[in-house]
Amino acid sequence: SYPHDPEAFTQGLLYFDGVLYESTGLEGQSSLRKVRLENGEVLQIHRLDRRYFAEGITLWRDRIIQLTYTTEIGFVYDRETFKPLRTFTYKGEGWGLTHDGKRIIMSDGSSFLRFLNPETLEETGRVQVRDGKLPVEQVNELEFIKGEVFANIWGSDRIARIDPQTGRVNRWIDLTGLLDPREARHVDVLNGIAYDAAKDRIFVTGKLWPRLFEIKVVAR
């Protein structure tokens, strides 16, 4: 495990080129950050206007795309400078964000994943997430890993591994008890999945968690 800012209300997480990028939420505290994995040091930060509650992020080419919770507006930044380049709009809430190399994939707190054109950021389709026949609601932070969408489910210690073509949950990853109970007293929910494709490492954390974990997924 690695240190994580216990004041960071993690809403989006990704790993690129040796560092973490993190989006933190709450009105008046929302930010986009570049963070050193090894010690949790914040290397760069962009603070959002007080009225925005930042949500998921993804990296498309040299741009970081960030959602907001209820304001129906998203931001696009230059990855290196965090300079805001443009905004875009969408209907409903913004929760999680990732991409599959062709499409941006977004969650909105429902059981649906939306697909967006990566250039225009307009919706091109959606799919319902189901476990068997049951819809899986409150799909939160997303990460695309080897053909599957790994998704936090709000309020749950489990991560769903979703087939983005059909919405079917292929498997669940159970992370119950990941945090020491003494550390878990003042924290919020598990949220935040990042993937280091070069070294095949998966990182997870949560809102206000003091630690970020590298996990290995094993079949049970």
Stockholm file with secondary structure:
# STOCKHOLM 1.0

chainA/1-220         SYPHDPEAFTQGLLYFDGVLYESTGLEGQSSLRKVRLENGEVLQIHRLDRRYFAEGITLWRDRIIQLTYTTEIGFVYDRETFKPLRTFTYKGEGWGLTHDGKRIIMSDGSSFLRFLNPETLEETGRVQVRDGKLPVEQVNELEFIKGEVFANIWGSDRIARIDPQTGRVNRWIDLTGLLDPREARHVDVLNGIAYDAAKDRIFVTGKLWPRLFEIKVVAR
#=GR chainA/1-220 SS CEECCTTCCEEEEEEETTEEEEEECSTTTCEEEEECTTTCCEEEEEECCTTCCEEEEEEETTEEEEEESSSCEEEEEETTTCCEEEEEECSSCCCCEEECSSSEEEECSSSEEEEECTTTCCEEEEEECEETTEECCCEEEEEEETTEEEEEETTCSEEEEECTTTCBEEEEEECTTCSCTTGGGGCCCEEEEEEETTTTEEEEEETTCSEEEEECCCCC
#=GC SS_cons         CEECCTTCCEEEEEEETTEEEEEECSTTTCEEEEECTTTCCEEEEEECCTTCCEEEEEEETTEEEEEESSSCEEEEEETTTCCEEEEEECSSCCCCEEECSSSEEEECSSSEEEEECTTTCCEEEEEECEETTEECCCEEEEEEETTEEEEEETTCSEEEEECTTTCBEEEEEECTTCSCTTGGGGCCCEEEEEEETTTTEEEEEETTCSEEEEECCCCC
//
